[in-house]
């Protein structure tokens, strides 16, 4: 008996994710402030794609 690999169903719409930091601050006269690390945490068992 062969097992078939199954692609996960696509989910359209909005799903909540966890984002850190919760606030981003950019200063117009400090270009270094425009480069900050934003971490998205995916609490789901499937991969998320975003634009």
PDB file of N, CA, C and O in Angstrom, chain B, residues numbered from 101:
ATOM      1  N   UNK B 101       0.842  -1.179   0.000  1.00  0.00           N
ATOM      2  CA  UNK B 101       0.000   0.000   0.000  1.00  0.00           C
ATOM      3  C   UNK B 101       0.888   1.243   0.000  1.00  0.00           C
ATOM      4  O   UNK B 101       1.752   1.395   0.864  1.00  0.00           O
ATOM      5  N   UNK B 102       0.673   2.125  -0.966  1.00  0.00           N
ATOM      6  CA  UNK B 102       1.454   3.352  -1.060  1.00  0.00           C
ATOM      7  C   UNK B 102       0.703   4.501  -0.410  1.00  0.00           C
ATOM      8  O   UNK B 102      -0.517   4.614  -0.526  1.00  0.00           O
ATOM      9  N   UNK B 103       1.452   5.345   0.272  1.00  0.00           N
ATOM     10  CA  UNK B 103       0.843   6.551   0.832  1.00  0.00           C
ATOM     11  C   UNK B 103       1.033   7.686  -0.153  1.00  0.00           C
ATOM     12  O   UNK B 103       2.115   7.860  -0.714  1.00  0.00           O
ATOM     13  N   UNK B 104      -0.002   8.442  -0.356  1.00  0.00           N
ATOM     14  CA  UNK B 104       0.082   9.579  -1.245  1.00  0.00           C
ATOM     15  C   UNK B 104       0.404  10.820  -0.428  1.00  0.00           C
ATOM     16  O   UNK B 104      -0.177  11.055   0.631  1.00  0.00           O
ATOM     17  N   UNK B 105       1.351  11.617  -0.945  1.00  0.00           N
ATOM     18  CA  UNK B 105       1.622  12.878  -0.261  1.00  0.00           C
ATOM     19  C   UNK B 105       0.524  13.861  -0.632  1.00  0.00           C
ATOM     20  O   UNK B 105       0.126  13.949  -1.794  1.00  0.00           O
ATOM     21  N   UNK B 106       0.050  14.578   0.330  1.00  0.00           N
ATOM     22  CA  UNK B 106      -1.082  15.484   0.129  1.00  0.00           C
ATOM     23  C   UNK B 106      -0.635  16.906   0.386  1.00  0.00           C
ATOM     24  O   UNK B 106      -0.014  17.198   1.407  1.00  0.00           O
ATOM     25  N   UNK B 107      -0.951  17.780  -0.536  1.00  0.00           N
ATOM     26  CA  UNK B 107      -0.663  19.195  -0.352  1.00  0.00           C
ATOM     27  C   UNK B 107      -1.666  19.775   0.638  1.00  0.00           C
ATOM     28  O   UNK B 107      -2.843  19.418   0.597  1.00  0.00           O
ATOM     29  N   UNK B 108      -1.221  20.668   1.531  1.00  0.00           N
ATOM     30  CA  UNK B 108      -2.178  21.286   2.450  1.00  0.00           C
ATOM     31  C   UNK B 108      -3.161  22.175   1.695  1.00  0.00           C
ATOM     32  O   UNK B 108      -2.813  22.772   0.675  1.00  0.00           O
ATOM     33  N   UNK B 109      -4.375  22.258   2.195  1.00  0.00           N
ATOM     34  CA  UNK B 109      -5.377  23.123   1.587  1.00  0.00           C
ATOM     35  C   UNK B 109      -4.954  24.579   1.732  1.00  0.00           C
ATOM     36  O   UNK B 109      -4.396  24.976   2.755  1.00  0.00           O
ATOM     37  N   UNK B 110      -5.223  25.366   0.701  1.00  0.00           N
ATOM     38  CA  UNK B 110      -4.914  26.791   0.759  1.00  0.00           C
ATOM     39  C   UNK B 110      -5.988  27.517   1.544  1.00  0.00           C
ATOM     40  O   UNK B 110      -7.179  27.241   1.402  1.00  0.00           O
ATOM     41  N   UNK B 111      -5.554  28.433   2.363  1.00  0.00           N
ATOM     42  CA  UNK B 111      -6.478  29.250   3.145  1.00  0.00           C
ATOM     43  C   UNK B 111      -6.326  30.679   2.666  1.00  0.00           C
ATOM     44  O   UNK B 111      -5.231  31.240   2.715  1.00  0.00           O
ATOM     45  N   UNK B 112      -7.406  31.268   2.207  1.00  0.00           N
ATOM     46  CA  UNK B 112      -7.359  32.657   1.763  1.00  0.00           C
ATOM     47  C   UNK B 112      -7.931  33.549   2.840  1.00  0.00           C
ATOM     48  O   UNK B 112      -8.789  33.138   3.622  1.00  0.00           O
ATOM     49  N   UNK B 113      -7.446  34.772   2.870  1.00  0.00           N
ATOM     50  CA  UNK B 113      -7.947  35.722   3.850  1.00  0.00           C
ATOM     51  C   UNK B 113      -6.883  36.053   4.871  1.00  0.00           C
ATOM     52  O   UNK B 113      -5.694  35.827   4.649  1.00  0.00           O
ATOM     53  N   UNK B 114      -7.318  36.583   5.975  1.00  0.00           N
ATOM     54  CA  UNK B 114      -6.400  37.027   7.019  1.00  0.00           C
ATOM     55  C   UNK B 114      -6.336  36.022   8.155  1.00  0.00           C
ATOM     56  O   UNK B 114      -7.356  35.489   8.592  1.00  0.00           O
ATOM     57  N   UNK B 115      -5.133  35.775   8.622  1.00  0.00           N
ATOM     58  CA  UNK B 115      -4.912  34.928   9.788  1.00  0.00           C
ATOM     59  C   UNK B 115      -4.050  35.710  10.772  1.00  0.00           C
ATOM     60  O   UNK B 115      -3.118  36.397  10.355  1.00  0.00           O
ATOM     61  N   UNK B 116      -4.336  35.622  12.049  1.00  0.00           N
ATOM     62  CA  UNK B 116      -3.492  36.336  13.014  1.00  0.00           C
ATOM     63  C   UNK B 116      -2.144  35.642  13.176  1.00  0.00           C
ATOM     64  O   UNK B 116      -2.062  34.414  13.191  1.00  0.00           O
ATOM     65  N   UNK B 117      -1.090  36.446  13.296  1.00  0.00           N
ATOM     66  CA  UNK B 117       0.251  35.955  13.606  1.00  0.00           C
ATOM     67  C   UNK B 117       0.803  36.821  14.732  1.00  0.00           C
ATOM     68  O   UNK B 117       0.249  37.873  15.049  1.00  0.00           O
ATOM     69  N   UNK B 118       1.882  36.374  15.322  1.00  0.00           N
ATOM     70  CA  UNK B 118       2.523  37.135  16.385  1.00  0.00           C
ATOM     71  C   UNK B 118       3.710  37.884  15.797  1.00  0.00           C
ATOM     72  O   UNK B 118       4.511  37.306  15.062  1.00  0.00           O
ATOM     73  N   UNK B 119       3.823  39.168  16.118  1.00  0.00           N
ATOM     74  CA  UNK B 119       4.871  40.019  15.565  1.00  0.00           C
ATOM     75  C   UNK B 119       5.677  40.617  16.708  1.00  0.00           C
ATOM     76  O   UNK B 119       5.115  41.076  17.702  1.00  0.00           O
ATOM     77  N   UNK B 120       7.008  40.611  16.559  1.00  0.00           N
ATOM     78  CA  UNK B 120       7.877  41.238  17.544  1.00  0.00           C
ATOM     79  C   UNK B 120       8.932  42.042  16.806  1.00  0.00           C
ATOM     80  O   UNK B 120       9.519  41.523  15.857  1.00  0.00           O
ATOM     81  N   UNK B 121       9.199  43.259  17.185  1.00  0.00           N
ATOM     82  CA  UNK B 121       8.576  44.036  18.248  1.00  0.00           C
ATOM     83  C   UNK B 121       7.179  44.472  17.849  1.00  0.00           C
ATOM     84  O   UNK B 121       6.833  44.476  16.668  1.00  0.00           O
ATOM     85  N   UNK B 122       6.391  44.834  18.822  1.00  0.00           N
ATOM     86  CA  UNK B 122       5.009  45.225  18.550  1.00  0.00           C
ATOM     87  C   UNK B 122       4.918  46.640  18.003  1.00  0.00           C
ATOM     88  O   UNK B 122       3.853  47.061  17.550  1.00  0.00           O
ATOM     89  N   UNK B 123       6.012  47.374  18.039  1.00  0.00           N
ATOM     90  CA  UNK B 123       6.012  48.753  17.552  1.00  0.00           C
ATOM     91  C   UNK B 123       7.313  49.012  16.802  1.00  0.00           C
ATOM     92  O   UNK B 123       8.385  48.617  17.260  1.00  0.00           O
ATOM     93  N   UNK B 124       7.223  49.675  15.649  1.00  0.00           N
ATOM     94  CA  UNK B 124       8.404  50.073  14.886  1.00  0.00           C
ATOM     95  C   UNK B 124       8.463  51.588  14.846  1.00  0.00           C
ATOM     96  O   UNK B 124       7.461  52.251  14.577  1.00  0.00           O
ATOM     97  N   UNK B 125       9.643  52.135  15.116  1.00  0.00           N
ATOM     98  CA  UNK B 125       9.819  53.587  15.119  1.00  0.00           C
ATOM     99  C   UNK B 125      10.868  53.934  14.067  1.00  0.00           C
ATOM    100  O   UNK B 125      11.982  53.412  14.096  1.00  0.00           O
ATOM    101  N   UNK B 126      10.506  54.815  13.142  1.00  0.00           N
ATOM    102  CA  UNK B 126      11.421  55.288  12.114  1.00  0.00           C
ATOM    103  C   UNK B 126      11.607  56.785  12.282  1.00  0.00           C
ATOM    104  O   UNK B 126      10.640  57.517  12.493  1.00  0.00           O
ATOM    105  N   UNK B 127      12.855  57.241  12.188  1.00  0.00           N
ATOM    106  CA  UNK B 127      13.160  58.665  12.260  1.00  0.00           C
ATOM    107  C   UNK B 127      13.605  59.125  10.876  1.00  0.00           C
ATOM    108  O   UNK B 127      14.497  58.525  10.277  1.00  0.00           O
ATOM    109  N   UNK B 128      12.984  60.190  10.368  1.00  0.00           N
ATOM    110  CA  UNK B 128      13.262  60.659   9.013  1.00  0.00           C
ATOM    111  C   UNK B 128      14.720  61.071   8.830  1.00  0.00           C
ATOM    112  O   UNK B 128      15.280  60.872   7.752  1.00  0.00           O
ATOM    113  N   UNK B 129      15.341  61.638   9.855  1.00  0.00           N
ATOM    114  CA  UNK B 129      16.715  62.127   9.716  1.00  0.00           C
ATOM    115  C   UNK B 129      17.770  61.089  10.115  1.00  0.00           C
ATOM    116  O   UNK B 129      18.963  61.395  10.090  1.00  0.00           O
ATOM    117  N   UNK B 130      17.360  59.875  10.479  1.00  0.00           N
ATOM    118  CA  UNK B 130      18.296  58.802  10.831  1.00  0.00           C
ATOM    119  C   UNK B 130      18.021  57.588   9.949  1.00  0.00           C
ATOM    120  O   UNK B 130      17.133  56.786  10.236  1.00  0.00           O
ATOM    121  N   UNK B 131      18.795  57.466   8.872  1.00  0.00           N
ATOM    122  CA  UNK B 131      18.556  56.349   7.955  1.00  0.00           C
ATOM    123  C   UNK B 131      18.810  55.003   8.608  1.00  0.00           C
ATOM    124  O   UNK B 131      18.236  54.000   8.181  1.00  0.00           O
ATOM    125  N   UNK B 132      19.653  54.951   9.633  1.00  0.00           N
ATOM    126  CA  UNK B 132      19.915  53.679  10.313  1.00  0.00           C
ATOM    127  C   UNK B 132      18.655  53.151  10.991  1.00  0.00           C
ATOM    128  O   UNK B 132      18.526  51.944  11.191  1.00  0.00           O
ATOM    129  N   UNK B 133      17.729  54.031  11.346  1.00  0.00           N
ATOM    130  CA  UNK B 133      16.490  53.584  12.000  1.00  0.00           C
ATOM    131  C   UNK B 133      15.553  52.895  11.016  1.00  0.00           C
ATOM    132  O   UNK B 133      14.576  52.268  11.426  1.00  0.00           O
ATOM    133  N   UNK B 134      15.844  53.005   9.717  1.00  0.00           N
ATOM    134  CA  UNK B 134      14.992  52.379   8.700  1.00  0.00           C
ATOM    135  C   UNK B 134      15.296  50.896   8.544  1.00  0.00           C
ATOM    136  O   UNK B 134      14.591  50.194   7.821  1.00  0.00           O
ATOM    137  N   UNK B 135      16.337  50.413   9.212  1.00  0.00           N
ATOM    138  CA  UNK B 135      16.718  48.997   9.133  1.00  0.00           C
ATOM    139  C   UNK B 135      16.506  48.371  10.503  1.00  0.00           C
ATOM    140  O   UNK B 135      17.342  48.501  11.396  1.00  0.00           O
ATOM    141  N   UNK B 136      15.391  47.698  10.653  1.00  0.00           N
ATOM    142  CA  UNK B 136      15.076  47.045  11.914  1.00  0.00           C
ATOM    143  C   UNK B 136      14.635  45.616  11.629  1.00  0.00           C
ATOM    144  O   UNK B 136      14.103  45.318  10.560  1.00  0.00           O
ATOM    145  N   UNK B 137      14.859  44.751  12.586  1.00  0.00           N
ATOM    146  CA  UNK B 137      14.460  43.353  12.441  1.00  0.00           C
ATOM    147  C   UNK B 137      13.020  43.196  12.901  1.00  0.00           C
ATOM    148  O   UNK B 137      12.659  43.616  14.000  1.00  0.00           O
ATOM    149  N   UNK B 138      12.216  42.599  12.067  1.00  0.00           N
ATOM    150  CA  UNK B 138      10.822  42.308  12.384  1.00  0.00           C
ATOM    151  C   UNK B 138      10.663  40.794  12.328  1.00  0.00           C
ATOM    152  O   UNK B 138      10.942  40.177  11.300  1.00  0.00           O
ATOM    153  N   UNK B 139      10.223  40.204  13.410  1.00  0.00           N
ATOM    154  CA  UNK B 139      10.076  38.755  13.491  1.00  0.00           C
ATOM    155  C   UNK B 139       8.605  38.381  13.487  1.00  0.00           C
ATOM    156  O   UNK B 139       7.827  38.887  14.295  1.00  0.00           O
ATOM    157  N   UNK B 140       8.224  37.492  12.575  1.00  0.00           N
ATOM    158  CA  UNK B 140       6.857  36.983  12.512  1.00  0.00           C
ATOM    159  C   UNK B 140       6.847  35.556  13.041  1.00  0.00           C
ATOM    160  O   UNK B 140       7.615  34.712  12.580  1.00  0.00           O
ATOM    161  N   UNK B 141       5.986  35.291  13.997  1.00  0.00           N
ATOM    162  CA  UNK B 141       5.846  33.944  14.551  1.00  0.00           C
ATOM    163  C   UNK B 141       4.577  33.315  13.997  1.00  0.00           C
ATOM    164  O   UNK B 141       3.491  33.886  14.093  1.00  0.00           O
ATOM    165  N   UNK B 142       4.730  32.141  13.420  1.00  0.00           N
ATOM    166  CA  UNK B 142       3.614  31.418  12.826  1.00  0.00           C
ATOM    167  C   UNK B 142       3.144  30.346  13.812  1.00  0.00           C
ATOM    168  O   UNK B 142       3.856  29.366  14.029  1.00  0.00           O
ATOM    169  N   UNK B 143       1.960  30.512  14.417  1.00  0.00           N
ATOM    170  CA  UNK B 143       1.480  29.531  15.392  1.00  0.00           C
ATOM    171  C   UNK B 143       0.776  28.330  14.754  1.00  0.00           C
ATOM    172  O   UNK B 143       0.232  27.482  15.462  1.00  0.00           O
ATOM    173  N   UNK B 144       0.784  28.254  13.434  1.00  0.00           N
ATOM    174  CA  UNK B 144       0.031  27.215  12.739  1.00  0.00           C
ATOM    175  C   UNK B 144       0.929  26.064  12.321  1.00  0.00           C
ATOM    176  O   UNK B 144       2.154  26.190  12.324  1.00  0.00           O
ATOM    177  N   UNK B 145       0.324  24.952  11.966  1.00  0.00           N
ATOM    178  CA  UNK B 145       1.054  23.753  11.548  1.00  0.00           C
ATOM    179  C   UNK B 145       1.366  23.780  10.052  1.00  0.00           C
ATOM    180  O   UNK B 145       1.912  22.813   9.519  1.00  0.00           O
ATOM    181  N   UNK B 146       1.026  24.874   9.371  1.00  0.00           N
ATOM    182  CA  UNK B 146       1.267  24.973   7.940  1.00  0.00           C
ATOM    183  C   UNK B 146       2.018  26.261   7.638  1.00  0.00           C
ATOM    184  O   UNK B 146       1.997  27.209   8.423  1.00  0.00           O
ATOM    185  N   UNK B 147       2.680  26.280   6.486  1.00  0.00           N
ATOM    186  CA  UNK B 147       3.466  27.444   6.082  1.00  0.00           C
ATOM    187  C   UNK B 147       2.553  28.590   5.667  1.00  0.00           C
ATOM    188  O   UNK B 147       1.489  28.377   5.086  1.00  0.00           O
ATOM    189  N   UNK B 148       2.987  29.801   5.974  1.00  0.00           N
ATOM    190  CA  UNK B 148       2.252  30.998   5.574  1.00  0.00           C
ATOM    191  C   UNK B 148       3.053  31.748   4.522  1.00  0.00           C
ATOM    192  O   UNK B 148       4.282  31.789   4.579  1.00  0.00           O
ATOM    193  N   UNK B 149       2.360  32.334   3.574  1.00  0.00           N
ATOM    194  CA  UNK B 149       2.979  33.213   2.590  1.00  0.00           C
ATOM    195  C   UNK B 149       2.324  34.573   2.736  1.00  0.00           C
ATOM    196  O   UNK B 149       1.116  34.672   2.948  1.00  0.00           O
ATOM    197  N   UNK B 150       3.121  35.614   2.623  1.00  0.00           N
ATOM    198  CA  UNK B 150       2.562  36.953   2.763  1.00  0.00           C
ATOM    199  C   UNK B 150       3.229  37.889   1.774  1.00  0.00           C
ATOM    200  O   UNK B 150       4.310  37.611   1.256  1.00  0.00           O
ATOM    201  N   UNK B 151       2.565  38.996   1.527  1.00  0.00           N
ATOM    202  CA  UNK B 151       3.102  40.020   0.622  1.00  0.00           C
ATOM    203  C   UNK B 151       3.412  41.249   1.421  1.00  0.00           C
ATOM    204  O   UNK B 151       3.876  42.245   0.866  1.00  0.00           O
TER     205      UNK B 151
END
